[in-house]
Amino acid sequence: MAEYDHFAPDYDVWAADMTEDVAWYVSLARAAAEPVVELGVGTGRVAIPIAQETGKRVVGWDRSPAMLAVGRERAGDLPIEFREGDMRELELDEPVELVICPFRALLHLPTWADRRRTFERVAAALRPGGRFAFNVFAFSGEVAARLDGVRQERGDSWEIPRYAWADSRVDITRGRGAEEVGMLQLWWLGRSELEGLIEVSGLEVEALHGWFDERPYDDSSLEMVWVARKP
């Protein structure tokens, strides 16, 4: 999204803790016909390995011109189309077999209307039998209490998360050295709300995992890894 423009130069440093998702999304892409559509494609952290390892065309959507510019440069001649656009307005010329939304990008959507719109647009973009795969963090009050207001160093950058409990929101202030460069906001979701979004959009839950190794989702899980299917 456009809020990421300030973070494009060091986005990969910020995302370095999330690595196991890439192989999981690549495996889904191997099983799908091209093109694979990625929402929140950013710098191509997932799209580039998909194109490299499967040879399939990827269409990536993102609202941040700066992130897309980094992605285009990195992708070179790989078959990836970096499209500037809002996931809430996803529209494709032809339906596809796989839409993915890695690295909690859905949590940038602040309202139920935004989320419902996005799920409905994804459902409309899928062929019958097509899949929508995404991941979001599973909110933990224990983790939030431990991290709230605590500065975390990430290479030359730093971030401070602050939790707005009443709004189900975390505000992440990021900076480099003594300079504050911007803030990101994420609105967390529970399992039942995501099940509701899947149902109201006309999709069905195929799987819910507790991590990318497809372990069961339970009370100890810190991630929700979803696959929804269009009937």
Protein Blocks (a to p, Z undefined) as FASTA:
>chain_A
ZZlmmmmmmmmmmmmmpmklmmmmmmmmmmpccddddehklnommmmmmmmmnopacddd
dfblklmmmmmmmnmmaccddddddfklgccfbdcfbdcdeehllmmpmbfklmmmmmmm
mmmmpcehiacddddddddfklmmmmgopacdehjbccdddddfknopacddddehjbcf
bdcddddddfklmmmmmmmnopacfbdcfbfnopacdfkbcbdcdddddZZ
